Amino acid sequence: MGELISECSTPEAYTKFSKDITKSTEDALKSAVKPTLNVKGKFPGKILIKGGDDLLVVLPAEQSIAFAKKFLSEASENGTALENGICGGLVLSKPSIPFNMLFHRTEELLKFAKRQVWKKPVVRGREETPRDLTAIDFILLTSH
């Protein structure tokens, strides 16, 4: 994200880029939520953080993988502000595991996903910044 922001040469360009990111993530979130709605049209999870390219959602495990896949693919499709790729972390766990542990594990997984994507590939003898790469890392926690 830092590299993309550094390409904004004026405050106006940064403002537009920031708004475009927000729109891309909001559109992707709407698209990912639709298949999870219950028979009463209610979302079975909780959206805890939503801002810019940051999203933290708590969702039943049986719906979380499809939700994450849909969100990441929609947010990073051609024509979106995040078409260069987006990364995520997904923790599947029992409800009894403390939230702070889940949050910290998710942050770690996000870093691992970014590390895999941002390993600088060598193209034509020089390092290239990756483009069009989206990744998710996940873990299944069975006890704490």
C-alpha positions as CSV (number, residue, x, y, z in Angstrom):
1,M,0.0,0.0,0.0
2,G,2.8,2.4,0.8
3,E,4.3,2.1,-2.7
4,L,0.9,2.8,-4.2
5,I,0.4,5.9,-1.9
6,S,3.9,7.1,-2.8
7,E,2.7,7.3,-6.5
8,C,0.2,9.9,-5.5
9,S,2.0,13.2,-6.4
10,T,-0.6,15.6,-5.1
11,P,-3.0,15.8,-2.2
12,E,-5.8,15.6,-4.7
13,A,-4.4,12.4,-6.1
14,Y,-4.1,10.9,-2.6
15,T,-7.7,11.9,-1.8
16,K,-9.0,10.3,-5.0
17,F,-6.9,7.1,-4.4
18,S,-8.2,6.9,-0.8
19,K,-11.8,7.3,-1.9
20,D,-11.3,4.7,-4.6
21,I,-9.9,2.2,-2.1
22,T,-12.9,2.8,0.2
23,K,-15.3,2.2,-2.7
24,S,-13.5,-0.9,-3.8
25,T,-13.6,-2.5,-0.4
26,E,-17.2,-1.4,0.3
27,D,-18.4,-2.9,-3.1
28,A,-16.4,-6.1,-2.4
29,L,-17.9,-6.3,1.1
30,K,-21.5,-5.9,-0.2
31,S,-20.8,-8.7,-2.8
32,A,-19.3,-11.0,-0.2
33,V,-22.1,-10.5,2.3
34,K,-24.9,-11.3,-0.1
35,P,-24.3,-15.1,-0.2
36,T,-24.1,-15.3,3.6
37,L,-27.5,-13.7,4.4
38,N,-29.9,-15.9,6.3
39,V,-33.5,-16.6,5.3
40,K,-34.5,-13.3,7.0
41,G,-31.9,-11.4,5.0
42,K,-29.7,-10.8,8.0
43,F,-25.9,-11.1,8.0
44,P,-24.9,-13.9,10.4
45,G,-21.7,-12.2,11.5
46,K,-20.3,-9.0,12.8
47,I,-18.3,-6.4,11.0
48,L,-15.9,-5.0,13.6
49,I,-13.6,-2.9,11.5
50,K,-14.2,-1.4,8.1
51,G,-12.1,1.4,6.8
52,G,-10.0,2.0,3.8
53,D,-8.5,-1.4,2.9
54,D,-8.9,-2.7,6.5
55,L,-11.7,-5.2,7.3
56,L,-12.3,-7.3,10.3
57,V,-15.3,-9.7,10.2
58,V,-16.4,-12.4,12.7
59,L,-18.5,-15.0,10.9
60,P,-19.5,-18.6,11.4
61,A,-16.7,-20.9,10.2
62,E,-18.8,-22.7,7.6
63,Q,-19.3,-19.4,5.8
64,S,-15.9,-17.7,6.4
65,I,-13.8,-19.2,3.7
66,A,-16.3,-18.5,0.9
67,F,-16.8,-15.0,2.3
68,A,-13.0,-14.3,2.4
69,K,-12.5,-15.7,-1.1
70,K,-15.3,-13.6,-2.5
71,F,-14.2,-10.5,-0.7
72,L,-10.5,-10.8,-1.8
73,S,-11.4,-11.6,-5.4
74,E,-13.9,-8.8,-5.7
75,A,-11.7,-6.2,-4.0
76,S,-8.8,-7.0,-6.3
77,E,-10.4,-7.5,-9.6
78,N,-9.4,-5.4,-12.7
79,G,-10.6,-1.8,-12.5
80,T,-10.6,-1.6,-8.7
81,A,-8.2,0.5,-6.6
82,L,-6.7,-2.7,-5.3
83,E,-6.2,-4.5,-8.6
84,N,-2.6,-4.9,-7.7
85,G,-3.6,-7.4,-5.0
86,I,-4.8,-7.6,-1.5
87,C,-3.9,-9.9,1.4
88,G,-5.8,-11.4,4.3
89,G,-5.6,-13.5,7.4
90,L,-8.3,-16.0,8.4
91,V,-8.6,-17.8,11.8
92,L,-11.1,-20.6,12.2
93,S,-11.7,-21.4,15.9
94,K,-14.2,-22.4,18.5
95,P,-16.2,-19.6,20.0
96,S,-14.5,-20.1,23.4
97,I,-11.1,-18.8,22.3
98,P,-10.5,-15.3,23.5
99,F,-11.0,-12.6,20.9
100,N,-7.6,-10.9,21.6
101,M,-5.9,-14.2,20.8
102,L,-7.8,-14.5,17.5
103,F,-7.1,-10.9,16.6
104,H,-3.4,-11.2,17.1
105,R,-3.3,-14.5,15.2
106,T,-5.1,-12.8,12.3
107,E,-2.6,-10.0,12.3
108,E,0.3,-12.6,12.1
109,L,-1.4,-14.5,9.3
110,L,-1.9,-11.2,7.3
111,K,1.9,-10.5,7.7
112,F,2.7,-14.1,6.5
113,A,0.4,-13.7,3.5
114,K,2.0,-10.3,2.6
115,R,5.5,-11.8,3.1
116,Q,4.6,-14.6,0.5
117,V,3.3,-12.1,-2.0
118,W,6.0,-9.5,-1.5
119,K,9.0,-11.9,-1.9
120,K,10.6,-9.9,-4.7
121,P,10.6,-12.0,-7.9
122,V,13.5,-11.6,-10.3
123,V,12.3,-10.7,-13.8
124,R,14.8,-10.2,-16.6
125,G,17.7,-10.1,-14.1
126,R,16.2,-7.4,-11.8
127,E,13.9,-7.4,-8.8
128,E,10.3,-6.6,-9.7
129,T,7.5,-5.5,-7.4
130,P,4.7,-8.0,-7.7
131,R,1.4,-7.0,-9.4
132,D,-1.9,-8.7,-9.5
133,L,-1.2,-11.0,-6.5
134,T,-3.7,-11.7,-3.8
135,A,-3.1,-14.0,-0.9
136,I,-4.7,-15.3,2.2
137,D,-3.1,-17.3,5.1
138,F,-5.2,-19.2,7.5
139,I,-5.1,-21.4,10.6
140,L,-7.5,-23.7,12.5
141,L,-7.3,-23.1,16.2
142,T,-8.7,-26.0,18.2
143,S,-7.6,-25.0,21.7
144,H,-5.9,-22.2,23.6
